[in-house]
Amino acid sequence: MKRFLETGNFAVTEGAILAGCRFFAGYPITPATEIAESMSRRLPQVGGIYVQAEDECAAMHLCIGGALGGYKAMTATSGPGYILYADPYGWAIGCETPLVILNSGRVGPVSGITGAPGQGEFYLTRYPTQGGNFETICLAPNSAQEAMAMTVEAFYLSERFRTPVTVLADQLITDGFEDISVPGNEGEMKEMGFRIWPRQIHPGPLFYPATDEIDIPPVQLGHNTGALCSDWTPTEEGYDTEEVENHHRHAFRLIYKIRNHRDLISHRCQKSFLDDDPELIVVSFGTPSRVVNTAVAKARGRGQRIGSLRLINLWPFPDELFTRKAIYLVVELNWDGQLVREVQRAAPKDSAVHFLGTCGDLPTQADLEESFNKLLANQPLTRKGWTLEAW
Amino acid sequence: MKERVELVASGFGGQGVVRLGQILGQAAVKQGLHVTMLKSHGTEMRGGYVRSQVVMSPKLIDSPICESPDYFIALSLAAYKRFRDTVPPSGVILYDPAFVDALDAGLACRQLAVPAKQLSVERFNRPILANTIILGALSRHLALLDKELLLESLLAIIPKFQAENRQAFQAGYDCVH
């Protein structure tokens, strides 16, 4: 095990290579440029291919090609590039192509602010493309070390489910430096809980198995398999069709191969101080959760019954974590409130769900403490002179 | 050992604010500490706003933000004005008077002038070693990190001009008390 002071971008690159990634196509963007940079250096060392694309849309299409050619493939970007993936993301979902995408959130909309963190793509990771009729998988680490682990896990899940998987990080994770341990062999990888799924090439002629059962077969596309791949609804043999019945089968498969196999996703989360039925549960993901955890620990020291729930698997959304009746406070790096909507939907109907937003900077402990005190005293949250709307 | 040491450095792009945090962090990792270092910056390579926030601790670090920095290195007047009030009475501000020329006398913390730019120009005929001088000055006050390890990290991260960097580091160490 080697220990470095390095960026999250470095951690993601090393995680991808450990997971078997040998193809990267991307277009540089702050704060994920260093992933492209380090991939261009590292991949040739391990027999992989790096391509600098002319834009993000081309980059992800190239990754699909790489994946269909038998490589574990990856791309990385930030919000303004992630939105340009909309078309190839749909292709990858529809053609069941395993891919890993890293999105490092910065401040939006559009180019916004480059060197500051944001969480504006929570819903975009659920609906990254048009057309509906699919489920997505998204993992959200809160440190550089976890970004490495979640990149490895994203490759595992993308191979198992044959679908693109997004790792949703933010500028502080990818651009920030942290002490990082990198495993040097398989034993150390197992010790760190890394799961690897080998790329399997199925020689059979059929795109889908001839069964009504929704299972997750190994990748059938790849070298010498006569791969059929198109953006149209496929028949079971992979040919284009306009038949609604075929479409239903296809859509059902894209949705339920994930929904019915949630046990494989092993919903990760971090629970702190949730064992004594806290009055207030603070929900967050990504970097803000680190400030939340500190603030909640301090609140416990003051005798306040507050717990913290940090989500790591964002999609499919872990509804089962929201069974307690409590006051919920959702802390996000955006001003419009995205995760809070999902928490409001999943929480028991008589729970009060509140929102604390900020963007570009993490919330301070003073902000959090003030919000905790107000909510426990049944007062509305106020911030910078205006009253927040009740969620 | 203090459970958590926070350090903020801020100035313009090109002054080495990020590099400085990286050198400190590298030294801390070598000492077996946990480290986080956040950087925030504008789009410019040079001239824009830059800030590094370094947290060092023997324990795993939760919040990586410096809300109450033990050390604040101010390399521009704008940075000084923006973060001076976050420094607690027990904290120390190290500033370069070439950039910070209007001090707030009302602060409870110690404020130490490190004439880094001036010293760099005087001794090395160019301002580029100012950052190393600041680091040397800091090493005198940062009891947490071993001086030699810090210098070693500096030389590992900046392989150029090693002899001058050694001299500049010592010059910085000697210019504050």
Interface residues (C-beta under 8 A of the other chain):
Chain A: R3 F4 L5 T30 T114 G115 A116 L172 D175 G176 F177 E178 D179 T287 R290 V291 N293 T294 A295 A297 D361 L362 T364 Q365 A366
Chain B: G21 Q22 G25 Q26 A28 V29 L33 H34 V35 T36 M37 L38 K39 S40 H41 G42 T43 I61 D62 S63 P64 I65 E67
